[in-house]
Amino acid sequence: MKDETEQLRYPIGRYSAALPLTDAQVSAAIQSIAELPARLQEAVAPMTPAQLDTPYREGGWTVRQVIHHLPDSHLNGYMRQKLALTEDLPTIRPYDEGAWANLPDSLLGPPEVSVALLTALHQRWVLLLRSLQPPQLDRKFIHPQGGEQRIRDHIGMYAWHGAHHLAHITALQKRKGW
């Protein structure tokens, strides 16, 4: 049961990377970030309202909440990286993602709005990320719970994060035969 629960929670496995990421790994992660909105759109476009309101696992968020969580989280990631690029070792502010996922816009909002937001955000983010030079990729911020984080490693974590939540949706679709 524990292995099954772990597989449902982490369908692509938990995030794990040898840090710091190499330039080649960063480039691959940026490409993954660039591709996420189209992959998400493809996965969720045919879903019915009832399917969107189905939890991806028992006790987990609905597909709708996952869709809305992605731009919420990635907006925070984008801002953290911009702060690290423009301030000297800033301390970022965490947010309660579970509380955000339970707000009315996440519970009821049309998924197309968040897919469009994610698409626009990732266009800007990827433009920025592809312009960064190695010294910029090595700039850091402080996360109150996670300590110092380099932009290059943060990019890798967000590439994983997008793939992780996309897999929640596609694994549910496969299990349900949708």
C-alpha positions, 0 to 999 in steps of 0.5 A: 500500500505504501509503494502504491501511495508513493507512486500516486503521489510521485508518479515520476519519483521524488525530485533528486538531482546532483547539485549544482546542475551542469549547464547541459542539465540546465538547458534541458530543464529550460526546454522542459519548462518551455514545453510544459504549457502545450503538454498540459493543454494537450492533456486537459483539453478533452477532459469533462467538468466531472473529470476535472473535478476528480482527485488524482489520488485519494486525499489529493487535489482535483485535476482542476486544482493541479492545473491552477496550482501550476501557474501559482507555483511557477509565478512564485518560482519566476519571482524568486529567480528575478529577486535573486537576479536583482538583489543580493541574496534575498530571502524569499517569502514562502506561501501555503500552496494547500491554502491557495489550492482551496481558494475559490479560483482554484476550486471553481475556475475554468482551467483554460484561464490557468493554462493561458496564464502558464503559457504567457508566464513560461514564454517570459520565463524561458526568454529570461532563462535562456538569456542567463550567463553562468554567473547569473545562474549561480546567483542565490536566494534564501528560502526560509525552510530550504536554505540557500538555493542557486538559480540553476538548481531552482530551474531543475526543480521547476522542470521536475515540478511541472513534469510531476504535476502533469504526470498526476493528470496523465496517470489518472487519465490512464488509470481511468481509461479517459 
